[in-house]
Amino acid sequence: MLNQRADQAIPYLFYAAESTPTPIGYYLLSAADKQVGNLKGADFNYQHYVAMKKENSGQLYDLIESLQKSNLIQTLP
């Protein structure tokens, strides 16, 4: 995506998004698709991004939740 090379980044972004699904992976894939003119793919991947962003699950969420339960992270009232 940098240096106007989104077409070369798409296979790697696709692999990353499918092998380890994360909101940022689908967002980057959507942005790359949009840069190369694949608007249908960009919309499809953006919808995945929005859906995953709404979920309260995933590795990061689980890590934050477990740290909060063990009082390793102080939360503000």
N, C-alpha and C positions, 0 to 999 in steps of 0.2 A: 504494500500500500504506500510505503514511502517511495519517493522518487518516481511516482506514477507507474509503479509495477504491480498494481493490484491483480492483474491477470496471472502473474507468476505466484502470488501469495495465496490465491484461492484454494488450490489443492491442499496446501499445508494448513490453512485455516479450517477447511472442511474436515480434514482428518482430526485436528485438535478438538473441534466442536463436537464431532461424533464420538470420538473415543473417550473424552472426558467432558461431558456437557456442562457448560457454565454459561451464565448470562453474557459475560464479556466475550466469550468465544463466538456466540451467535451474533452479538452486536458487531464485532469486527468482520465477520463473514458477510453480514448484511451490508456494511459500509463498502467492502471490497466489491461485492456484486453490483452495488449502485455505481461505483466508479467505472466499472467496465460496461455498464449499460444493461445489465441483467436485472431489470426492475422486478420481474416476477420472483426471481430468486431472492432479491433484496427484501421484498415484502414478506416472503415466506420465512426467511431467517430472522427478520425483525419481529415477527409474531412469536417465534420461539423465544427470542430474547425477552419480550414482554411477559410471556407466560412463565418463564423461569424466574424472572425478577419478582413476580408476585408470590412465588412459592416461598414458604419458610422452611426450606430444606436444603440439603447440600452439605458438602464438607465444611465450608466456611461457617455456615449457620450452626452446624453441629459442634464445631470447635468453640465458637463464641458461647453457645449455650452451656457446654460442659465447663468452660472456664468460669462462667458466671455462677454456676451451681457450686463450684469448689471455692468460691470467693477469691480467686486469683485475679479477677478483674473487679475493681470497685465500680459500681454503677451509681450514677448521680440520681438523687431523688426527683 
